[in-house]
Amino acid sequence: MRFGDKPIPENIMELIPKAQRILEKDPRVIFAYLFGGLAKGRITPISDIDIAVYLKDIKDEVDVFNIKLELLTTLSEVLNTEEIDIVILNNTPLPLKAKIIQNKKVLVDKDPNLRYSFESLTLREYFDFSIKEKAILYRRFGIGR
């Protein structure tokens, strides 16, 4: 998203394992994904690095903010760019969680059972939601306009 002065380096794929090790060592991170263009192998001049993390023992939104800021600082140093977006999966809206899960590369997986349960529940809830959403949109915009 081109916010910083340091664009994504050309050797970014070589640096991702370093980020992976940082996330793996962090006791708060249970699992983490790479998603977005980089996960699909598509990097453009306006690309950023999208990382989603599921954390344990979150106290409140201030805690989430502080952890996110700390991760951004550490990862921007390791990846040599400021073009990083971190999503905290614990408090992310359902449609974004589903999109991330459908287009992810797993970076860290300390608790596979929890990750599978999270993914399964998220996708089931999303598919239920999307059926209702389509019906509502059809009623609202498809009839009597």
Phi and psi in radians as a Rosetta constraint file:
Dihedral C 1 N 2 CA 2 C 2 CIRCULARHARMONIC 0.938 0.35
Dihedral N 2 CA 2 C 2 N 3 CIRCULARHARMONIC 0.955 0.35
Dihedral C 2 N 3 CA 3 C 3 CIRCULARHARMONIC -1.671 0.35
Dihedral N 3 CA 3 C 3 N 4 CIRCULARHARMONIC -0.556 0.35
Dihedral C 3 N 4 CA 4 C 4 CIRCULARHARMONIC -1.747 0.35
Dihedral N 4 CA 4 C 4 N 5 CIRCULARHARMONIC -3.117 0.35
Dihedral C 4 N 5 CA 5 C 5 CIRCULARHARMONIC -1.545 0.35
Dihedral N 5 CA 5 C 5 N 6 CIRCULARHARMONIC -0.207 0.35
Dihedral C 5 N 6 CA 6 C 6 CIRCULARHARMONIC -1.940 0.35
Dihedral N 6 CA 6 C 6 N 7 CIRCULARHARMONIC 1.747 0.35
Dihedral C 6 N 7 CA 7 C 7 CIRCULARHARMONIC -1.189 0.35
Dihedral N 7 CA 7 C 7 N 8 CIRCULARHARMONIC 3.004 0.35
Dihedral C 7 N 8 CA 8 C 8 CIRCULARHARMONIC -1.118 0.35
Dihedral N 8 CA 8 C 8 N 9 CIRCULARHARMONIC 2.214 0.35
Dihedral C 8 N 9 CA 9 C 9 CIRCULARHARMONIC -1.213 0.35
Dihedral N 9 CA 9 C 9 N 10 CIRCULARHARMONIC 2.701 0.35
Dihedral C 9 N 10 CA 10 C 10 CIRCULARHARMONIC -1.109 0.35
Dihedral N 10 CA 10 C 10 N 11 CIRCULARHARMONIC -0.483 0.35
Dihedral C 10 N 11 CA 11 C 11 CIRCULARHARMONIC -1.678 0.35
Dihedral N 11 CA 11 C 11 N 12 CIRCULARHARMONIC 0.534 0.35
Dihedral C 11 N 12 CA 12 C 12 CIRCULARHARMONIC -1.016 0.35
Dihedral N 12 CA 12 C 12 N 13 CIRCULARHARMONIC -0.658 0.35
Dihedral C 12 N 13 CA 13 C 13 CIRCULARHARMONIC -1.138 0.35
Dihedral N 13 CA 13 C 13 N 14 CIRCULARHARMONIC -0.463 0.35
Dihedral C 13 N 14 CA 14 C 14 CIRCULARHARMONIC -1.319 0.35
Dihedral N 14 CA 14 C 14 N 15 CIRCULARHARMONIC -0.398 0.35
Dihedral C 14 N 15 CA 15 C 15 CIRCULARHARMONIC -1.563 0.35
Dihedral N 15 CA 15 C 15 N 16 CIRCULARHARMONIC -0.337 0.35
Dihedral C 15 N 16 CA 16 C 16 CIRCULARHARMONIC -0.982 0.35
Dihedral N 16 CA 16 C 16 N 17 CIRCULARHARMONIC -0.721 0.35
Dihedral C 16 N 17 CA 17 C 17 CIRCULARHARMONIC -1.022 0.35
Dihedral N 17 CA 17 C 17 N 18 CIRCULARHARMONIC -0.525 0.35
Dihedral C 17 N 18 CA 18 C 18 CIRCULARHARMONIC -1.153 0.35
Dihedral N 18 CA 18 C 18 N 19 CIRCULARHARMONIC -0.745 0.35
Dihedral C 18 N 19 CA 19 C 19 CIRCULARHARMONIC -1.109 0.35
Dihedral N 19 CA 19 C 19 N 20 CIRCULARHARMONIC -0.691 0.35
Dihedral C 19 N 20 CA 20 C 20 CIRCULARHARMONIC -1.014 0.35
Dihedral N 20 CA 20 C 20 N 21 CIRCULARHARMONIC -0.772 0.35
Dihedral C 20 N 21 CA 21 C 21 CIRCULARHARMONIC -1.144 0.35
Dihedral N 21 CA 21 C 21 N 22 CIRCULARHARMONIC -0.686 0.35
Dihedral C 21 N 22 CA 22 C 22 CIRCULARHARMONIC -1.064 0.35
Dihedral N 22 CA 22 C 22 N 23 CIRCULARHARMONIC -0.832 0.35
Dihedral C 22 N 23 CA 23 C 23 CIRCULARHARMONIC -1.157 0.35
Dihedral N 23 CA 23 C 23 N 24 CIRCULARHARMONIC -0.658 0.35
Dihedral C 23 N 24 CA 24 C 24 CIRCULARHARMONIC -1.106 0.35
Dihedral N 24 CA 24 C 24 N 25 CIRCULARHARMONIC -0.675 0.35
Dihedral C 24 N 25 CA 25 C 25 CIRCULARHARMONIC -1.330 0.35
Dihedral N 25 CA 25 C 25 N 26 CIRCULARHARMONIC -0.359 0.35
Dihedral C 25 N 26 CA 26 C 26 CIRCULARHARMONIC -1.298 0.35
Dihedral N 26 CA 26 C 26 N 27 CIRCULARHARMONIC 2.046 0.35
Dihedral C 26 N 27 CA 27 C 27 CIRCULARHARMONIC -1.168 0.35
Dihedral N 27 CA 27 C 27 N 28 CIRCULARHARMONIC -0.284 0.35
Dihedral C 27 N 28 CA 28 C 28 CIRCULARHARMONIC -1.421 0.35
Dihedral N 28 CA 28 C 28 N 29 CIRCULARHARMONIC -0.386 0.35
Dihedral C 28 N 29 CA 29 C 29 CIRCULARHARMONIC -1.520 0.35
Dihedral N 29 CA 29 C 29 N 30 CIRCULARHARMONIC 2.082 0.35
Dihedral C 29 N 30 CA 30 C 30 CIRCULARHARMONIC -1.597 0.35
Dihedral N 30 CA 30 C 30 N 31 CIRCULARHARMONIC -0.799 0.35
Dihedral C 30 N 31 CA 31 C 31 CIRCULARHARMONIC -2.592 0.35
Dihedral N 31 CA 31 C 31 N 32 CIRCULARHARMONIC 2.764 0.35
Dihedral C 31 N 32 CA 32 C 32 CIRCULARHARMONIC -2.567 0.35
Dihedral N 32 CA 32 C 32 N 33 CIRCULARHARMONIC 2.576 0.35
Dihedral C 32 N 33 CA 33 C 33 CIRCULARHARMONIC -2.187 0.35
Dihedral N 33 CA 33 C 33 N 34 CIRCULARHARMONIC 2.611 0.35
Dihedral C 33 N 34 CA 34 C 34 CIRCULARHARMONIC -1.728 0.35
Dihedral N 34 CA 34 C 34 N 35 CIRCULARHARMONIC 2.311 0.35
Dihedral C 34 N 35 CA 35 C 35 CIRCULARHARMONIC -2.480 0.35
Dihedral N 35 CA 35 C 35 N 36 CIRCULARHARMONIC 3.121 0.35
Dihedral C 35 N 36 CA 36 C 36 CIRCULARHARMONIC 1.475 0.35
Dihedral N 36 CA 36 C 36 N 37 CIRCULARHARMONIC -2.801 0.35
Dihedral C 36 N 37 CA 37 C 37 CIRCULARHARMONIC -1.023 0.35
Dihedral N 37 CA 37 C 37 N 38 CIRCULARHARMONIC -0.709 0.35
Dihedral C 37 N 38 CA 38 C 38 CIRCULARHARMONIC -1.132 0.35
Dihedral N 38 CA 38 C 38 N 39 CIRCULARHARMONIC -0.668 0.35
Dihedral C 38 N 39 CA 39 C 39 CIRCULARHARMONIC -1.144 0.35
Dihedral N 39 CA 39 C 39 N 40 CIRCULARHARMONIC -0.499 0.35
Dihedral C 39 N 40 CA 40 C 40 CIRCULARHARMONIC -1.587 0.35
Dihedral N 40 CA 40 C 40 N 41 CIRCULARHARMONIC -0.058 0.35
Dihedral C 40 N 41 CA 41 C 41 CIRCULARHARMONIC 1.411 0.35
Dihedral N 41 CA 41 C 41 N 42 CIRCULARHARMONIC 0.311 0.35
Dihedral C 41 N 42 CA 42 C 42 CIRCULARHARMONIC -1.972 0.35
Dihedral N 42 CA 42 C 42 N 43 CIRCULARHARMONIC 1.913 0.35
Dihedral C 42 N 43 CA 43 C 43 CIRCULARHARMONIC -2.052 0.35
Dihedral N 43 CA 43 C 43 N 44 CIRCULARHARMONIC 2.252 0.35
Dihedral C 43 N 44 CA 44 C 44 CIRCULARHARMONIC -2.109 0.35
Dihedral N 44 CA 44 C 44 N 45 CIRCULARHARMONIC 2.990 0.35
Dihedral C 44 N 45 CA 45 C 45 CIRCULARHARMONIC -1.055 0.35
Dihedral N 45 CA 45 C 45 N 46 CIRCULARHARMONIC -0.371 0.35
Dihedral C 45 N 46 CA 46 C 46 CIRCULARHARMONIC -1.833 0.35
Dihedral N 46 CA 46 C 46 N 47 CIRCULARHARMONIC 0.253 0.35
Dihedral C 46 N 47 CA 47 C 47 CIRCULARHARMONIC -1.238 0.35
Dihedral N 47 CA 47 C 47 N 48 CIRCULARHARMONIC 2.734 0.35
Dihedral C 47 N 48 CA 48 C 48 CIRCULARHARMONIC -2.313 0.35
Dihedral N 48 CA 48 C 48 N 49 CIRCULARHARMONIC 3.068 0.35
Dihedral C 48 N 49 CA 49 C 49 CIRCULARHARMONIC -1.762 0.35
Dihedral N 49 CA 49 C 49 N 50 CIRCULARHARMONIC 2.054 0.35
Dihedral C 49 N 50 CA 50 C 50 CIRCULARHARMONIC -1.776 0.35
Dihedral N 50 CA 50 C 50 N 51 CIRCULARHARMONIC 2.096 0.35
Dihedral C 50 N 51 CA 51 C 51 CIRCULARHARMONIC -2.224 0.35
Dihedral N 51 CA 51 C 51 N 52 CIRCULARHARMONIC 2.301 0.35
Dihedral C 51 N 52 CA 52 C 52 CIRCULARHARMONIC -1.998 0.35
Dihedral N 52 CA 52 C 52 N 53 CIRCULARHARMONIC 2.375 0.35
Dihedral C 52 N 53 CA 53 C 53 CIRCULARHARMONIC -2.263 0.35
Dihedral N 53 CA 53 C 53 N 54 CIRCULARHARMONIC 2.523 0.35
Dihedral C 53 N 54 CA 54 C 54 CIRCULARHARMONIC -1.907 0.35
Dihedral N 54 CA 54 C 54 N 55 CIRCULARHARMONIC 2.165 0.35
Dihedral C 54 N 55 CA 55 C 55 CIRCULARHARMONIC -1.876 0.35
Dihedral N 55 CA 55 C 55 N 56 CIRCULARHARMONIC 2.702 0.35
Dihedral C 55 N 56 CA 56 C 56 CIRCULARHARMONIC -1.850 0.35
Dihedral N 56 CA 56 C 56 N 57 CIRCULARHARMONIC 2.671 0.35
Dihedral C 56 N 57 CA 57 C 57 CIRCULARHARMONIC 1.006 0.35
Dihedral N 57 CA 57 C 57 N 58 CIRCULARHARMONIC 0.873 0.35
Dihedral C 57 N 58 CA 58 C 58 CIRCULARHARMONIC -1.406 0.35
Dihedral N 58 CA 58 C 58 N 59 CIRCULARHARMONIC 2.292 0.35
Dihedral C 58 N 59 CA 59 C 59 CIRCULARHARMONIC -1.538 0.35
Dihedral N 59 CA 59 C 59 N 60 CIRCULARHARMONIC -0.867 0.35
Dihedral C 59 N 60 CA 60 C 60 CIRCULARHARMONIC -2.825 0.35
Dihedral N 60 CA 60 C 60 N 61 CIRCULARHARMONIC -3.073 0.35
Dihedral C 60 N 61 CA 61 C 61 CIRCULARHARMONIC -1.145 0.35
Dihedral N 61 CA 61 C 61 N 62 CIRCULARHARMONIC -0.542 0.35
Dihedral C 61 N 62 CA 62 C 62 CIRCULARHARMONIC -1.135 0.35
Dihedral N 62 CA 62 C 62 N 63 CIRCULARHARMONIC -0.726 0.35
Dihedral C 62 N 63 CA 63 C 63 CIRCULARHARMONIC -1.060 0.35
Dihedral N 63 CA 63 C 63 N 64 CIRCULARHARMONIC -0.785 0.35
Dihedral C 63 N 64 CA 64 C 64 CIRCULARHARMONIC -1.040 0.35
Dihedral N 64 CA 64 C 64 N 65 CIRCULARHARMONIC -0.807 0.35
Dihedral C 64 N 65 CA 65 C 65 CIRCULARHARMONIC -1.043 0.35
Dihedral N 65 CA 65 C 65 N 66 CIRCULARHARMONIC -0.824 0.35
Dihedral C 65 N 66 CA 66 C 66 CIRCULARHARMONIC -1.123 0.35
Dihedral N 66 CA 66 C 66 N 67 CIRCULARHARMONIC -0.727 0.35
Dihedral C 66 N 67 CA 67 C 67 CIRCULARHARMONIC -1.128 0.35
Dihedral N 67 CA 67 C 67 N 68 CIRCULARHARMONIC -0.768 0.35
Dihedral C 67 N 68 CA 68 C 68 CIRCULARHARMONIC -1.067 0.35
Dihedral N 68 CA 68 C 68 N 69 CIRCULARHARMONIC -0.765 0.35
Dihedral C 68 N 69 CA 69 C 69 CIRCULARHARMONIC -1.104 0.35
Dihedral N 69 CA 69 C 69 N 70 CIRCULARHARMONIC -0.737 0.35
Dihedral C 69 N 70 CA 70 C 70 CIRCULARHARMONIC -1.105 0.35
Dihedral N 70 CA 70 C 70 N 71 CIRCULARHARMONIC -0.783 0.35
Dihedral C 70 N 71 CA 71 C 71 CIRCULARHARMONIC -1.113 0.35
Dihedral N 71 CA 71 C 71 N 72 CIRCULARHARMONIC -0.743 0.35
Dihedral C 71 N 72 CA 72 C 72 CIRCULARHARMONIC -1.036 0.35
Dihedral N 72 CA 72 C 72 N 73 CIRCULARHARMONIC -0.772 0.35
Dihedral C 72 N 73 CA 73 C 73 CIRCULARHARMONIC -1.096 0.35
Dihedral N 73 CA 73 C 73 N 74 CIRCULARHARMONIC -0.859 0.35
Dihedral C 73 N 74 CA 74 C 74 CIRCULARHARMONIC -1.124 0.35
Dihedral N 74 CA 74 C 74 N 75 CIRCULARHARMONIC -0.823 0.35
Dihedral C 74 N 75 CA 75 C 75 CIRCULARHARMONIC -1.195 0.35
Dihedral N 75 CA 75 C 75 N 76 CIRCULARHARMONIC -0.587 0.35
Dihedral C 75 N 76 CA 76 C 76 CIRCULARHARMONIC -1.157 0.35
Dihedral N 76 CA 76 C 76 N 77 CIRCULARHARMONIC -0.570 0.35
Dihedral C 76 N 77 CA 77 C 77 CIRCULARHARMONIC -1.210 0.35
Dihedral N 77 CA 77 C 77 N 78 CIRCULARHARMONIC -0.787 0.35
Dihedral C 77 N 78 CA 78 C 78 CIRCULARHARMONIC -1.201 0.35
Dihedral N 78 CA 78 C 78 N 79 CIRCULARHARMONIC -0.696 0.35
Dihedral C 78 N 79 CA 79 C 79 CIRCULARHARMONIC -1.561 0.35
Dihedral N 79 CA 79 C 79 N 80 CIRCULARHARMONIC -0.084 0.35
Dihedral C 79 N 80 CA 80 C 80 CIRCULARHARMONIC 1.035 0.35
Dihedral N 80 CA 80 C 80 N 81 CIRCULARHARMONIC 0.697 0.35
Dihedral C 80 N 81 CA 81 C 81 CIRCULARHARMONIC -2.741 0.35
Dihedral N 81 CA 81 C 81 N 82 CIRCULARHARMONIC 2.709 0.35
Dihedral C 81 N 82 CA 82 C 82 CIRCULARHARMONIC -1.760 0.35
Dihedral N 82 CA 82 C 82 N 83 CIRCULARHARMONIC 0.004 0.35
Dihedral C 82 N 83 CA 83 C 83 CIRCULARHARMONIC -1.515 0.35
Dihedral N 83 CA 83 C 83 N 84 CIRCULARHARMONIC 1.106 0.35
Dihedral C 83 N 84 CA 84 C 84 CIRCULARHARMONIC -2.185 0.35
Dihedral N 84 CA 84 C 84 N 85 CIRCULARHARMONIC 2.393 0.35
Dihedral C 84 N 85 CA 85 C 85 CIRCULARHARMONIC -2.140 0.35
Dihedral N 85 CA 85 C 85 N 86 CIRCULARHARMONIC 2.162 0.35
Dihedral C 85 N 86 CA 86 C 86 CIRCULARHARMONIC -1.929 0.35
Dihedral N 86 CA 86 C 86 N 87 CIRCULARHARMONIC 2.277 0.35
Dihedral C 86 N 87 CA 87 C 87 CIRCULARHARMONIC -1.956 0.35
Dihedral N 87 CA 87 C 87 N 88 CIRCULARHARMONIC 2.235 0.35
Dihedral C 87 N 88 CA 88 C 88 CIRCULARHARMONIC -1.606 0.35
Dihedral N 88 CA 88 C 88 N 89 CIRCULARHARMONIC 1.911 0.35
Dihedral C 88 N 89 CA 89 C 89 CIRCULARHARMONIC -1.129 0.35
Dihedral N 89 CA 89 C 89 N 90 CIRCULARHARMONIC -0.456 0.35
Dihedral C 89 N 90 CA 90 C 90 CIRCULARHARMONIC -1.030 0.35
Dihedral N 90 CA 90 C 90 N 91 CIRCULARHARMONIC -0.552 0.35
Dihedral C 90 N 91 CA 91 C 91 CIRCULARHARMONIC -2.239 0.35
Dihedral N 91 CA 91 C 91 N 92 CIRCULARHARMONIC 0.546 0.35
Dihedral C 91 N 92 CA 92 C 92 CIRCULARHARMONIC -1.638 0.35
Dihedral N 92 CA 92 C 92 N 93 CIRCULARHARMONIC 2.463 0.35
Dihedral C 92 N 93 CA 93 C 93 CIRCULARHARMONIC -1.022 0.35
Dihedral N 93 CA 93 C 93 N 94 CIRCULARHARMONIC 2.574 0.35
Dihedral C 93 N 94 CA 94 C 94 CIRCULARHARMONIC -0.914 0.35
Dihedral N 94 CA 94 C 94 N 95 CIRCULARHARMONIC -0.855 0.35
Dihedral C 94 N 95 CA 95 C 95 CIRCULARHARMONIC -1.037 0.35
Dihedral N 95 CA 95 C 95 N 96 CIRCULARHARMONIC -0.661 0.35
Dihedral C 95 N 96 CA 96 C 96 CIRCULARHARMONIC -1.227 0.35
Dihedral N 96 CA 96 C 96 N 97 CIRCULARHARMONIC -0.727 0.35
Dihedral C 96 N 97 CA 97 C 97 CIRCULARHARMONIC -0.995 0.35
Dihedral N 97 CA 97 C 97 N 98 CIRCULARHARMONIC -0.797 0.35
Dihedral C 97 N 98 CA 98 C 98 CIRCULARHARMONIC -1.107 0.35
Dihedral N 98 CA 98 C 98 N 99 CIRCULARHARMONIC -0.740 0.35
Dihedral C 98 N 99 CA 99 C 99 CIRCULARHARMONIC -1.097 0.35
Dihedral N 99 CA 99 C 99 N 100 CIRCULARHARMONIC -0.722 0.35
Dihedral C 99 N 100 CA 100 C 100 CIRCULARHARMONIC -1.086 0.35
Dihedral N 100 CA 100 C 100 N 101 CIRCULARHARMONIC -0.828 0.35
Dihedral C 100 N 101 CA 101 C 101 CIRCULARHARMONIC -1.084 0.35
Dihedral N 101 CA 101 C 101 N 102 CIRCULARHARMONIC -0.643 0.35
Dihedral C 101 N 102 CA 102 C 102 CIRCULARHARMONIC -1.304 0.35
Dihedral N 102 CA 102 C 102 N 103 CIRCULARHARMONIC -0.295 0.35
Dihedral C 102 N 103 CA 103 C 103 CIRCULARHARMONIC -2.352 0.35
Dihedral N 103 CA 103 C 103 N 104 CIRCULARHARMONIC 1.007 0.35
Dihedral C 103 N 104 CA 104 C 104 CIRCULARHARMONIC -2.140 0.35
Dihedral N 104 CA 104 C 104 N 105 CIRCULARHARMONIC 2.805 0.35
Dihedral C 104 N 105 CA 105 C 105 CIRCULARHARMONIC -2.209 0.35
Dihedral N 105 CA 105 C 105 N 106 CIRCULARHARMONIC 2.227 0.35
Dihedral C 105 N 106 CA 106 C 106 CIRCULARHARMONIC -1.291 0.35
Dihedral N 106 CA 106 C 106 N 107 CIRCULARHARMONIC 2.201 0.35
Dihedral C 106 N 107 CA 107 C 107 CIRCULARHARMONIC -1.720 0.35
Dihedral N 107 CA 107 C 107 N 108 CIRCULARHARMONIC -0.713 0.35
Dihedral C 107 N 108 CA 108 C 108 CIRCULARHARMONIC -2.392 0.35
Dihedral N 108 CA 108 C 108 N 109 CIRCULARHARMONIC 2.420 0.35
Dihedral C 108 N 109 CA 109 C 109 CIRCULARHARMONIC -2.585 0.35
Dihedral N 109 CA 109 C 109 N 110 CIRCULARHARMONIC 1.450 0.35
Dihedral C 109 N 110 CA 110 C 110 CIRCULARHARMONIC -1.429 0.35
Dihedral N 110 CA 110 C 110 N 111 CIRCULARHARMONIC -0.354 0.35
Dihedral C 110 N 111 CA 111 C 111 CIRCULARHARMONIC -2.449 0.35
Dihedral N 111 CA 111 C 111 N 112 CIRCULARHARMONIC 1.441 0.35
Dihedral C 111 N 112 CA 112 C 112 CIRCULARHARMONIC -0.970 0.35
Dihedral N 112 CA 112 C 112 N 113 CIRCULARHARMONIC -0.671 0.35
Dihedral C 112 N 113 CA 113 C 113 CIRCULARHARMONIC -1.092 0.35
Dihedral N 113 CA 113 C 113 N 114 CIRCULARHARMONIC -0.750 0.35
Dihedral C 113 N 114 CA 114 C 114 CIRCULARHARMONIC -1.125 0.35
Dihedral N 114 CA 114 C 114 N 115 CIRCULARHARMONIC -0.736 0.35
Dihedral C 114 N 115 CA 115 C 115 CIRCULARHARMONIC -1.098 0.35
Dihedral N 115 CA 115 C 115 N 116 CIRCULARHARMONIC -0.805 0.35
Dihedral C 115 N 116 CA 116 C 116 CIRCULARHARMONIC -1.069 0.35
Dihedral N 116 CA 116 C 116 N 117 CIRCULARHARMONIC -0.746 0.35
Dihedral C 116 N 117 CA 117 C 117 CIRCULARHARMONIC -1.097 0.35
Dihedral N 117 CA 117 C 117 N 118 CIRCULARHARMONIC -0.766 0.35
Dihedral C 117 N 118 CA 118 C 118 CIRCULARHARMONIC -1.055 0.35
Dihedral N 118 CA 118 C 118 N 119 CIRCULARHARMONIC -0.838 0.35
Dihedral C 118 N 119 CA 119 C 119 CIRCULARHARMONIC -1.111 0.35
Dihedral N 119 CA 119 C 119 N 120 CIRCULARHARMONIC -0.785 0.35
Dihedral C 119 N 120 CA 120 C 120 CIRCULARHARMONIC -1.095 0.35
Dihedral N 120 CA 120 C 120 N 121 CIRCULARHARMONIC -0.854 0.35
Dihedral C 120 N 121 CA 121 C 121 CIRCULARHARMONIC -1.101 0.35
Dihedral N 121 CA 121 C 121 N 122 CIRCULARHARMONIC -0.769 0.35
Dihedral C 121 N 122 CA 122 C 122 CIRCULARHARMONIC -1.046 0.35
Dihedral N 122 CA 122 C 122 N 123 CIRCULARHARMONIC -0.816 0.35
Dihedral C 122 N 123 CA 123 C 123 CIRCULARHARMONIC -1.202 0.35
Dihedral N 123 CA 123 C 123 N 124 CIRCULARHARMONIC -0.671 0.35
Dihedral C 123 N 124 CA 124 C 124 CIRCULARHARMONIC -1.105 0.35
Dihedral N 124 CA 124 C 124 N 125 CIRCULARHARMONIC -0.786 0.35
Dihedral C 124 N 125 CA 125 C 125 CIRCULARHARMONIC -1.100 0.35
Dihedral N 125 CA 125 C 125 N 126 CIRCULARHARMONIC -0.703 0.35
Dihedral C 125 N 126 CA 126 C 126 CIRCULARHARMONIC -1.151 0.35
Dihedral N 126 CA 126 C 126 N 127 CIRCULARHARMONIC -0.764 0.35
Dihedral C 126 N 127 CA 127 C 127 CIRCULARHARMONIC -1.136 0.35
Dihedral N 127 CA 127 C 127 N 128 CIRCULARHARMONIC -0.687 0.35
Dihedral C 127 N 128 CA 128 C 128 CIRCULARHARMONIC -1.074 0.35
Dihedral N 128 CA 128 C 128 N 129 CIRCULARHARMONIC -0.781 0.35
Dihedral C 128 N 129 CA 129 C 129 CIRCULARHARMONIC -1.096 0.35
Dihedral N 129 CA 129 C 129 N 130 CIRCULARHARMONIC -0.756 0.35
Dihedral C 129 N 130 CA 130 C 130 CIRCULARHARMONIC -1.168 0.35
Dihedral N 130 CA 130 C 130 N 131 CIRCULARHARMONIC -0.575 0.35
Dihedral C 130 N 131 CA 131 C 131 CIRCULARHARMONIC -1.126 0.35
Dihedral N 131 CA 131 C 131 N 132 CIRCULARHARMONIC -0.808 0.35
Dihedral C 131 N 132 CA 132 C 132 CIRCULARHARMONIC -1.143 0.35
Dihedral N 132 CA 132 C 132 N 133 CIRCULARHARMONIC -0.703 0.35
Dihedral C 132 N 133 CA 133 C 133 CIRCULARHARMONIC -1.080 0.35
Dihedral N 133 CA 133 C 133 N 134 CIRCULARHARMONIC -0.764 0.35
Dihedral C 133 N 134 CA 134 C 134 CIRCULARHARMONIC -1.079 0.35
Dihedral N 134 CA 134 C 134 N 135 CIRCULARHARMONIC -0.725 0.35
Dihedral C 134 N 135 CA 135 C 135 CIRCULARHARMONIC -1.111 0.35
Dihedral N 135 CA 135 C 135 N 136 CIRCULARHARMONIC -0.750 0.35
Dihedral C 135 N 136 CA 136 C 136 CIRCULARHARMONIC -1.138 0.35
Dihedral N 136 CA 136 C 136 N 137 CIRCULARHARMONIC -0.787 0.35
Dihedral C 136 N 137 CA 137 C 137 CIRCULARHARMONIC -1.110 0.35
Dihedral N 137 CA 137 C 137 N 138 CIRCULARHARMONIC -0.656 0.35
Dihedral C 137 N 138 CA 138 C 138 CIRCULARHARMONIC -1.133 0.35
Dihedral N 138 CA 138 C 138 N 139 CIRCULARHARMONIC -0.818 0.35
Dihedral C 138 N 139 CA 139 C 139 CIRCULARHARMONIC -1.091 0.35
Dihedral N 139 CA 139 C 139 N 140 CIRCULARHARMONIC -0.724 0.35
Dihedral C 139 N 140 CA 140 C 140 CIRCULARHARMONIC -1.303 0.35
Dihedral N 140 CA 140 C 140 N 141 CIRCULARHARMONIC -0.751 0.35
Dihedral C 140 N 141 CA 141 C 141 CIRCULARHARMONIC -1.969 0.35
Dihedral N 141 CA 141 C 141 N 142 CIRCULARHARMONIC -0.264 0.35
Dihedral C 141 N 142 CA 142 C 142 CIRCULARHARMONIC -1.613 0.35
Dihedral N 142 CA 142 C 142 N 143 CIRCULARHARMONIC -0.290 0.35
Dihedral C 142 N 143 CA 143 C 143 CIRCULARHARMONIC -2.250 0.35
Dihedral N 143 CA 143 C 143 N 144 CIRCULARHARMONIC 2.356 0.35
Dihedral C 143 N 144 CA 144 C 144 CIRCULARHARMONIC 1.254 0.35
Dihedral N 144 CA 144 C 144 N 145 CIRCULARHARMONIC 0.408 0.35
